[in-house]
Amino acid sequence: MPGAAALGLAGPRFVVRYHLTGPEGAARALAEELRYEQTVEVHQEVVPPGPIREHLVGRLEGFQRLPSGVFEAALSFAIETVGSELPQLLNVLFGNASLNPGVRVARIEPPPEGFEGLPGPRFGRAGLRALLGAPDRPLLCSALKPMGLPAKDLATMAYQLALGGMDLIKDDHGLADQRFSPFEERVARCAEAVGKANRESGRRSLYAANVTAPSGHILRRAHSAKAAGAGAVVISPGLAGWDAVRELAGEAGPALPVLCHPALLGTFVADPRHGIAHAVLFGQLPRLAGADAMIFPTFGGRFAFSPEDCRAIVEGTGEPLGPCRPIFPVAGGGIRLERLGELREFYGRDVVLLIGSWLRLAGPDLIANCRRFYRAVTGADPD
Amino acid sequence: MPGAAALGLAGPRFVVRYHLTGPEGAARALAEELRYEQTVEVHQEVVPPGPIREHLVGRLEGFQRLPSGVFEAALSFAIETVGSELPQLLNVLFGNASLNPGVRVARIEPPPEGFEGLPGPRFGRAGLRALLGAPDRPLLCSALKPMGLPAKDLATMAYQLALGGMDLIKDDHGLADQRFSPFEERVARCAEAVGKANRESGRRSLYAANVTAPSGHILRRAHSAKAAGAGAVVISPGLAGWDAVRELAGEAGPALPVLCHPALLGTFVADPRHGIAHAVLFGQLPRLAGADAMIFPTFGGRFAFSPEDCRAIVEGTGEPLGPCRPIFPVAGGGIRLERLGELREFYGRDVVLLIGSWLRLAGPDLIANCRRFYRAVTGADPD
C-alpha cells in the first residue's frame, strides 16, 4: 500500500458537526458509520490497513449529548477527500448521509486556510457596501415580478424602485428566459432603467439579473448581463447547483456581486432532526461557494422560519469561516411594511431587507411606497 | 395588457399533484397559495387582470382527501411558465413550495409531447439492454472503491469485476479528481481494464466513469472518458445539479448511458409529509433530465427505504411520462448476497442490482464472488 505522503495526506483536516437523533447507542453507532459512509463508502472490513484506514476514513473527534437531547458527533476528514471541488465537498459533508434518517449537518469547521479552490465571496458585506456607497445602514431590496409582464413593464418597475431608494433590484427568481420576457431583452431594459434612475438620483442602485439557467448558459448570461449594465447577478443554487455560485464568483465570472435565492432548498431545513442546519444552508454553504448575499424567508413573513432559525442564519453569514468573508443575510418572503420596526430591531444594520408584494399593496405610487420603506428602515429619506 | 397569444400562452398545461398535510381548511388554503407561489410569486391582489391571471397563475384542477388522510391538490401550470429550461421546471415544481411545511410533490403529469428541450433518456431500458447484449435478464453492477486506492489497483478491480460478469462497473461516487487517483489516469486505466476483460470474455461490460465535477468540467470529463474507452458515465445530480444530467444526455454530451447516484438527495424523501415523493425523485425527475438508470438504496440494505418506497420508485422509472423512455431502477446500498433471492423476486427482471462491499466480503476471490452473484440473480453462469 502507498504511504500517507504518496496519497497526498499531508494536509490539514476539517471538522463537520453532525446532530444525531435517537437513543445514545444508535447515535454512537451512526457516528461510527458516518466515518466510513462519507469517505471510503465500504464496510470497514474491506478498508485496507495503512494510510487509507488511518487518514482517509473520517475520525470521530468528539461525541456529546446536547441539552436538547440530541447527540453531537464531531467528525474530522482529511482535506484530500475533497480535493479542490465543491461538489465533492458536498458529498463528504452529506452525500450518502442524506439517505440516513436522523442526521443533520450542524456546522462546518474548515481549516484556517479554507478549502483549495474555494476562496469565498469576492465582495462580501464590506465590498457590497462599498459598491452601494452605504457604509453602515441596513440595505433595501425589491424584486421585479410577476412573471408574464413584458420587459418594458418590468423596466418601468425597476426605474421606480431605484428612484424610490432600493439598493438592490433583482429579477424574480422565476424570470428565466421565457418567451414573455426573454433574458437578453429584459436584462438590457432593466439595466438601462436602473442606470437612468441612478443618473437622476445620484445614487448607486444595482440591478441583479437572474442567471439561473441550464448549465452551459449561466456564465454566458452573467457576462451578457454585465455588458448590458447589470450591477449584480442572482442565482438559485437549489435549481442550478451550488457549483454555479462558485463559477459566478470565481475568475471566469463577471466580477459582480452574487445573490443566492433559496428556491428548492427549503426541504433541507424542514425537519429539525434531518438535513442541513439553517446556519449552514443559508450561511456557511453560500459563503464557501462564493455568494455575497443569501436570501431566506424571515420570521414574520409567509413562511415558517422561527426567530431562532433566522438568528442562526445571521450567525452563519458572519461568524469566522476559514478565509471566507462575511456576507449579507437577505431577509424576505412576505415582509409587511408594518413589521419593519420589529425586523429592523431584530436584524440590526448588517442585513438586506427584501420586500416584494407589500411594497405594491401599500398604495398606488410605487416610488412613494419605496420611500416609506426606506424611511421605516433607515430613519431617513433616500436623498 | 398583452393578450394570451402575445404572451405565448397557446401551449398545453402540465399537472403537478401535491400532497398536503393538515386540516382540510389549511390544506385548501395552501393549495390556493401554491397557484401563486409557484408562478407569479406575488400576492393575488398584485396580479394584473387578463392573461397573466387567467393563464400563468396555476389552476386548481382537483382537490381530494386520500385514504391516508392526506389531501391531494392537482395544480395545472401553463407550459410557458417553464419555457425550455430544466432549472425553471424544478422551480415551478417545488421552488418556493419547498419552504412551506407539509407539501410533497407526489406526481408530475407532463403533456403528451413533454417539455420543450427535455426529450428524456437517450438509451433507456431497451437501449441499455441492447448495448450490453442482455435482452431480458436483471443487470448486475458493482462499484470501484474505496477512495484512496491508486488508479492501477482500481483498474485491477475493474478487470476482475468485468471478468466475473458485472454488466456495469462504476466509479464510486466519491471518486472525483483527488490526487490519490486523478480523473484522467483512473479513467484511462479502468476503461482499458474493462476492455481487456471484454476481449477475453466476449461480453460487453461497460465502465461508467464518475463525471460529477465543477460545472465547467462535466462535459469535458465525459468526452475525455469516452475517448479513453469508458462505456457510460455516472453523475450525482444532488451534488452537480439536475441540469448536468440533461447536459450529459443531450446533443453536447458523449452519447453514452447516464447513471445517476442519489448523493445529497435523501433529504427530499426523508419526511413523508414534505419534499418530493420517491417515484418522482428517483423515477420521474431522472427521466425528465435524461438519465438512463437511477441508483437508490433498496430495502434490505443499510438505509431506511421501505418495500413500498422501492415499489414506487420502480413505478416512477417505468410508467408513462410524456415522451420519456422507461429507465432502469438500480437497487443498491448494502445488498448482502443472502438477500438476493428476495430482491430478485421483488424487482423482477427490469432492474439493475448493485453490490459493493458484500461482493468483497464473500471471500478472497472477487471473480468467483461475482460469478456467485450472477448465478444467484440470473440462475445461470455469465459465460
Interface residues (C-beta under 8 A of the other chain):
Chain A: P2 A6 L7 G8 E33 T39 V40 E41 V42 H43 E45 V46 V47 P48 P51 I52 L56 E80 T81 V82 G83 S84 E85 L86 P87 Q88 L90 N91 V92 F94 G95 N96 A97 S98 L99 N100 P101 K145 P146 M147 G148 L149 P150 D172 H173 G174 A176 D177 Q178 R179 F180 T212 A213 P214 S215 G216 I218 L219 S236 G238 L239 A240 G241 W242 D243 A244 R246 E247 A252 P262 A263 L264 L265 G266 T267 F268 A270 D271 H274 G275 I276 P297 R302 F303 A304 G333 G356 S357 W358 R360 L361
Chain B: P2 L7 G8 E33 T39 V40 E41 V42 H43 E45 V46 V47 P48 P51 I52 L56 E80 T81 V82 G83 S84 E85 L86 P87 Q88 L90 N91 V92 F94 G95 N96 A97 S98 L99 N100 P101 K145 P146 M147 G148 L149 P150 D172 H173 G174 A176 D177 Q178 R179 F180 T212 A213 P214 S215 G216 I218 L219 S236 G238 L239 A240 G241 W242 D243 A244 R246 E247 A252 P262 A263 L264 L265 G266 T267 F268 A270 D271 H274 G275 I276 P297 R302 F303 A304 G333 G356 S357 W358 R360 L361
